[in-house]
Amino acid sequence: MNQCFQIQVNGESRESRAGTTVADLLRDLDIKPDRVAVEVNLEIVDKGVFAQRSLQEGDRIEIISFIGGGR
Amino acid sequence: MEFTDAQVQRYSRHIILSDVGGKGQKKLARAKVLVIGAGGLGSPAALYLAAAGVGTIGLVDGDVVDLSNLQRQILHTTATLGQPKVESGKKMLASLNPDITIKTYQENVSADNIMGLLHDYDIILDGSDNFSTRFLVNDACFFAKKTLVSGSIFRFEGQLTTIKPHEGHPCYRCLYPEPPPAGLVPNCQEAGVLGVLAGTIGVLQASEAIKEILGIGEALADRLLLYDALEMKFRKLGRPKDPDCRLCGPNPTITNLLSDYTVSCSL
């Protein structure tokens, strides 16, 4: 049976299942991993381990888009 | 250095602020700020820095004024279409405040010229429009130990952060270790940008620069400000130092400017 818990994504509560990884979350949100930096509990997660990093109850996740425009 | 009566009057609303005063206004007069990109962000930033009496403002831009710029690049006018942006910008800034020195560099920043450009300035404002320049400017400011105020805009969203790893704070690469793959993230030209958004973020860059010069308030050095114009939402995120940062970490693999920053130039 899947155990559910709450996480915070960009400041908003969201339900997550045990075993969900950063890569799964991005897929659920339809976000391409190459376009963002991901912070979990104030630590930047290396892109290389998105598929290994499991989310835990209460995790605060920030998904930050690359923005480079200026002119 | 003493202010003339006209200068005292011009800066009177600063001088009566207890955190600025005559002393702070003199700090502004002695300050040198380099604005990279005389465009959407650079325009409002440079205008407010000039109005505030920042003594030396450098403008770096290799482009000429195009009609499609005028929706947001308020340093330029219909009358200066076709002129180099740095010249058009200099005219505007000089007409706003004839007391200050405006230096122009009609070139794009590159690994060859960046260290020379930064050399004479205290604070750098990045208002460039592509990731290769942003990574180049970050790395160069790190090596030159210059404070960098980075702003960026895209469609209806903006980001702002102050970067000073030489004072123990994180660098740009702590947040974004590498540029995104070429072509993955569209630029303003391809994706569009709300004109006034450039004003919002550019003016906040000027505000951060002035706080740095005056040594007042709380710098946005460990945080990233995200602004969503559609939702009218500002959010501040913690922006931690990456202990394994390739540039400012204890075991750096980037120890000089890279020979090639053009990886994302097709943006």
Contacts between the chains, C-beta under 8 A, distances in Angstrom:
chain1	res1	chain2	res2	distance
A	10	B	235	7.7
A	11	B	235	6.5
A	32	B	184	7.4
A	34	B	180	5.7
A	34	B	181	5.6
A	34	B	184	5.4
A	35	B	180	6.1
A	35	B	184	6.0
A	35	B	185	6.0
A	37	B	175	5.7
A	37	B	176	5.7
A	39	B	237	6.8
A	39	B	238	7.5
A	39	B	240	7.6
A	42	B	238	4.5
A	42	B	240	5.3
A	43	B	240	6.2
A	44	B	174	7.0
A	44	B	175	6.6
A	44	B	177	8.0
A	44	B	240	6.7
A	44	B	242	5.8
A	46	B	177	8.0
A	47	B	177	7.9
A	62	B	237	5.2
A	64	B	159	7.9
A	64	B	175	7.1
A	64	B	224	6.9
A	64	B	226	7.3
A	64	B	237	6.9
A	65	B	154	7.7
A	65	B	157	7.2
A	66	B	131	7.2
A	66	B	176	6.5
A	66	B	180	4.8
A	66	B	185	5.1
A	67	B	152	4.3
A	67	B	153	6.8
A	67	B	154	4.4
A	67	B	157	6.2
A	67	B	158	7.1
A	67	B	159	4.9
A	67	B	185	8.0
A	68	B	128	7.9
A	68	B	129	7.1
A	68	B	130	5.9
A	68	B	131	4.5
A	68	B	134	5.7
A	68	B	152	5.4
A	68	B	154	7.4
A	68	B	185	6.5
A	68	B	187	7.0
A	68	B	267	6.9
A	69	B	40	7.5
A	69	B	129	5.4
A	69	B	152	5.8
A	69	B	153	4.9
A	69	B	154	4.7
A	69	B	187	5.5
A	69	B	188	4.1
A	69	B	191	7.8
A	69	B	193	5.9
A	70	B	37	5.4
A	70	B	39	6.3
A	70	B	40	5.9
A	70	B	41	4.5
A	70	B	42	7.5
A	70	B	126	7.1
A	70	B	127	4.2
A	70	B	128	5.2
A	70	B	129	4.8
A	70	B	151	6.5
A	70	B	152	5.6
A	70	B	153	6.2
A	70	B	188	7.8
A	70	B	198	7.8
A	71	B	37	5.1
A	71	B	39	3.0
A	71	B	40	5.3
A	71	B	41	7.3
A	71	B	42	7.5
A	71	B	63	7.8
A	71	B	69	7.8
A	71	B	73	7.3
A	71	B	127	6.8
A	71	B	128	6.9
A	71	B	129	3.9
A	71	B	188	6.7
